[in-house]
C-alpha cells in the first residue's frame, strides 16, 4: 500500500506542476514530484515504525 500511495503522489504532484503551476521545465517537475513522493514514503515509514514501537 505504501508503494502505491507513493506512486500516486508522484503522478498527482507531476500533474499539479504541469496544469496548475504551469511549470514547463521537465527537470523541475521531476525534482518536485520525486521529493513529494519520497516525503510521503518516509512519513508513512516513520508512522509505521512508531506504531510498532508502541506495540512492544
Rosetta constraint file for C-alpha pairs under 8 A:
AtomPair CA 1 CA 5 HARMONIC 6.29 0.50
AtomPair CA 2 CA 6 HARMONIC 6.26 0.50
AtomPair CA 2 CA 41 HARMONIC 6.62 0.50
AtomPair CA 2 CA 44 HARMONIC 7.02 0.50
AtomPair CA 3 CA 7 HARMONIC 6.22 0.50
AtomPair CA 3 CA 41 HARMONIC 7.40 0.50
AtomPair CA 4 CA 8 HARMONIC 6.17 0.50
AtomPair CA 5 CA 9 HARMONIC 6.01 0.50
AtomPair CA 5 CA 40 HARMONIC 7.86 0.50
AtomPair CA 6 CA 10 HARMONIC 6.27 0.50
AtomPair CA 6 CA 37 HARMONIC 4.99 0.50
AtomPair CA 6 CA 38 HARMONIC 7.14 0.50
AtomPair CA 6 CA 40 HARMONIC 6.23 0.50
AtomPair CA 6 CA 41 HARMONIC 5.91 0.50
AtomPair CA 7 CA 11 HARMONIC 6.42 0.50
AtomPair CA 7 CA 37 HARMONIC 6.89 0.50
AtomPair CA 8 CA 12 HARMONIC 6.07 0.50
AtomPair CA 9 CA 13 HARMONIC 6.00 0.50
AtomPair CA 9 CA 33 HARMONIC 7.63 0.50
AtomPair CA 9 CA 36 HARMONIC 6.95 0.50
AtomPair CA 9 CA 37 HARMONIC 5.49 0.50
AtomPair CA 9 CA 40 HARMONIC 7.63 0.50
AtomPair CA 10 CA 14 HARMONIC 6.08 0.50
AtomPair CA 10 CA 33 HARMONIC 4.99 0.50
AtomPair CA 10 CA 34 HARMONIC 6.20 0.50
AtomPair CA 10 CA 36 HARMONIC 6.74 0.50
AtomPair CA 10 CA 37 HARMONIC 5.12 0.50
AtomPair CA 11 CA 15 HARMONIC 6.23 0.50
AtomPair CA 11 CA 33 HARMONIC 7.37 0.50
AtomPair CA 12 CA 16 HARMONIC 6.16 0.50
AtomPair CA 13 CA 17 HARMONIC 6.10 0.50
AtomPair CA 13 CA 32 HARMONIC 7.52 0.50
AtomPair CA 13 CA 33 HARMONIC 5.33 0.50
AtomPair CA 13 CA 36 HARMONIC 7.29 0.50
AtomPair CA 14 CA 18 HARMONIC 6.21 0.50
AtomPair CA 14 CA 29 HARMONIC 5.93 0.50
AtomPair CA 14 CA 30 HARMONIC 7.21 0.50
AtomPair CA 14 CA 32 HARMONIC 7.70 0.50
AtomPair CA 14 CA 33 HARMONIC 5.45 0.50
AtomPair CA 15 CA 19 HARMONIC 5.79 0.50
AtomPair CA 15 CA 20 HARMONIC 7.64 0.50
AtomPair CA 16 CA 20 HARMONIC 5.06 0.50
AtomPair CA 16 CA 21 HARMONIC 6.36 0.50
AtomPair CA 17 CA 21 HARMONIC 4.88 0.50
AtomPair CA 17 CA 22 HARMONIC 5.92 0.50
AtomPair CA 17 CA 23 HARMONIC 5.60 0.50
AtomPair CA 17 CA 29 HARMONIC 6.11 0.50
AtomPair CA 18 CA 22 HARMONIC 4.78 0.50
AtomPair CA 18 CA 23 HARMONIC 5.44 0.50
AtomPair CA 18 CA 24 HARMONIC 6.87 0.50
AtomPair CA 18 CA 29 HARMONIC 7.42 0.50
AtomPair CA 19 CA 23 HARMONIC 7.94 0.50
AtomPair CA 23 CA 28 HARMONIC 7.46 0.50
AtomPair CA 23 CA 29 HARMONIC 6.90 0.50
AtomPair CA 24 CA 29 HARMONIC 7.86 0.50
AtomPair CA 25 CA 29 HARMONIC 6.39 0.50
AtomPair CA 26 CA 30 HARMONIC 6.04 0.50
AtomPair CA 27 CA 31 HARMONIC 6.12 0.50
AtomPair CA 28 CA 32 HARMONIC 6.11 0.50
AtomPair CA 29 CA 33 HARMONIC 5.93 0.50
AtomPair CA 30 CA 34 HARMONIC 5.97 0.50
AtomPair CA 31 CA 35 HARMONIC 6.00 0.50
AtomPair CA 32 CA 36 HARMONIC 6.25 0.50
AtomPair CA 33 CA 37 HARMONIC 6.15 0.50
AtomPair CA 34 CA 38 HARMONIC 5.99 0.50
AtomPair CA 35 CA 39 HARMONIC 6.03 0.50
AtomPair CA 36 CA 40 HARMONIC 6.25 0.50
AtomPair CA 37 CA 41 HARMONIC 6.26 0.50
AtomPair CA 38 CA 42 HARMONIC 6.13 0.50
AtomPair CA 39 CA 43 HARMONIC 6.07 0.50
AtomPair CA 40 CA 44 HARMONIC 6.18 0.50
AtomPair CA 41 CA 45 HARMONIC 6.17 0.50
AtomPair CA 42 CA 46 HARMONIC 6.09 0.50
AtomPair CA 43 CA 47 HARMONIC 6.14 0.50
AtomPair CA 44 CA 48 HARMONIC 6.15 0.50
AtomPair CA 45 CA 49 HARMONIC 6.13 0.50
AtomPair CA 46 CA 50 HARMONIC 6.13 0.50
AtomPair CA 47 CA 51 HARMONIC 6.23 0.50
AtomPair CA 48 CA 52 HARMONIC 6.20 0.50
AtomPair CA 49 CA 53 HARMONIC 6.08 0.50
AtomPair CA 50 CA 54 HARMONIC 6.22 0.50
AtomPair CA 51 CA 55 HARMONIC 6.37 0.50
AtomPair CA 52 CA 56 HARMONIC 6.68 0.50
